[in-house]
Amino acid sequence: MTTITHLTIAELDAGLDHIRQAPKDTGMLELIVRRPLTEEREILEEGELDLQEGLVGDNWDARGSSMTDDGNAHPEMQLNIMNARAIAHIAQDKDRWQLAGDQLFIDMDISEHNMPPGTRLSLGAAIIEVTAIPHNGCKKFVARFGLDAMTWVNSEEGKKLHLRGINAKVVQAGTISAGDTVNKV
């Protein structure tokens, strides 16, 4: 078994050029992860995106949110999406991508400049819309990838590139599959 060590800021910075080279308008859905319960992950070859549930079978709705007055799930945080190049660099092993806690990992430029709130993406039969709610690193991210990784994704440059990811909501339900083309619409 290979021991994974957390990367330093300098080691993380070394991957920025590759991350910045991600496709701008057409990318690929690399991984779908469903979270049926807290701390549980299921890698899916195919999933259903639903207007009310988000990723069907995921615990987004049941988990709720501290960002809503009533504690219900935040409708603008239905899906968490991360740049596949960023997580590949941070996690160092594809088996560890799921630890980030995001549902969709796409090889595409998800930077503030390329995917501002309101940007729509088609993937499989579904369409999703990027929302304005920031997606930041947290204590779980630190435990899994190290303090330097959280500092890096939450840095000024990290936030511009959305290295920790973006939030989105489903605007057209449909089936999605790993390997689907992702297009800006």
N, C-alpha and C positions, 0 to 999 in steps of 0.2 A: 504494500500500500504506500502510495506517495504521500509525503507530508506536505501540506500546503502552508506556506508562510504568508502572512499579510504583506502586501507591497507597501513600500515607502512612497512618500509624495514624489520623490525624484523618479522612482520606477513607474509610478502611475503616469507622471508627465510624459514619460517616454512613449506612451501609447496614444497621445493626443493626435498626432498627425494621421494615424490610421483611422481613428474615430472620425476625424473631420472629413475623411474621404468617403464616408458612407453616401450611398445614392441619395439624390435630392428629391426626385419625383416618383421613382418606381423602385421599390425594395422587395424584401421577402420576409414573410412570417417564419421565423426560425424555430420558435418554441411556443407552445401553449401550455400553461400551468393552471390547473384548477386547485383551489384551496377549500376542500370540503369542510374542514374544521381548522381552528387555529393551530398552527405549527404542522399541519398536514399538507402534503403536496401530491398531486396526481399529474403526471405528464400525459398530455392528450395528443393523439394524432389528429383528432377532429373534435370540434366543439360547436356548441350552439350559442350565438349571441342573441339575447332577448331584450326588448325595450325596457321591461320592468326588472328582470333579474340580472342583467349584464351577462356574464358567462354562466350559462345554466349549470347548476350544481356547485358553484362557488359560494363561499360564505359571506360575500360582500354585504348582502342585504341583512342577513341574520346578525352579523357582527356589529352593525350600526356604526355611528361616528360621533366623536366628541366635538365635531365641527358643526353639528346641527343643534338647534335649540331643544328639540324633542329627543335627541339621541338616536334617531333613525338614520339609516344609511344615507350618505350624502349623494344626491343624484348626479353631481358633477365629478364624482370620484368612483364611478361604476367600474372602470377598467384602469389598471396601472400598466403602463407600457414602458419598456426600457430598450435603449439602443443595444442591439446584439453585440456590436463591437465593444461597447463600454463594459457590459457585463462579462464578456469573454476575457477582457483584459483584467478586470478586477477579480473575478472568480478564479481565473487561471485553469479551470477545468469545466467542461460543459455540464458535468454531473452536479456542479455546484450552482449553476445559474438559478435554479429554482429557489435557492436560499434567499434571493433578493426579495421574494414575496410578490413579484409582479406576475400578471397573468399572460401578457403578450410580450414577446421579445422579437423586435424587427430589425433587419439590417437596412436601416434608413436614417437619414439625418433628421433627428427630432429636435434640433436646436430651436431656440427662441426665434431666430431669424427665419428658419425654413418652415417651422410649424407653429405659428402663433395660434392662440385660442381662436376657435372657429374653423380651423383647417379640418377638412373632411378627408377621410381615407377609406378606400374600398379594399376589402380583403375577403376572399371567397364571395359569398352571396350577401355579405353584410357591409354596412357603412357605419363608421364611427366618427365622432367629432371631438377634437382636442378641446379641453376646457381650461379655464384660467386658474384653477386651483393648483398651487405649486405642489410638487412631489419632492420631498426632501428626505435626506438620510435621517435615521433615528437610532436609538440604542440597539435595536435588533440588528440593524445594518452594521453597526460597530462590532457587535459580538461575532458576526459572521465573516466580516471582511476587514476589520481593523479601524482604529480611530483615524489613521491617515486617509483611508478610503472615504470615510464620511466627510472629513475636512476637505478633501479633494472634490467630491461631488457637490458640496455646499459652498465651494469657493465662488468668487465672482465669475470666473471663466466656466466653472462647472455648472453654474446656474444658467449661463447664457447657452451652453451646449446641451442643457437638460441631461447631464450625465447620470443623475439619479432617476430620470424618467419623467413621464408626463401622465396626466390624468385624462381620461376620455369617457364619453358616454355613447351608448348605442343609439343610432338614429334610424337604422334600417336593420331589422333582425335578419339572421341568416346563418348558414353553416360556414365554418371556417376550418381550414386544415393546415397543419404544419407544411411549409413549402409553398403556400399560396403567395401569389404576387400581391403586393401592397402598392396602391396607387393613390396619389393626391387627386382629389376630384373637385 
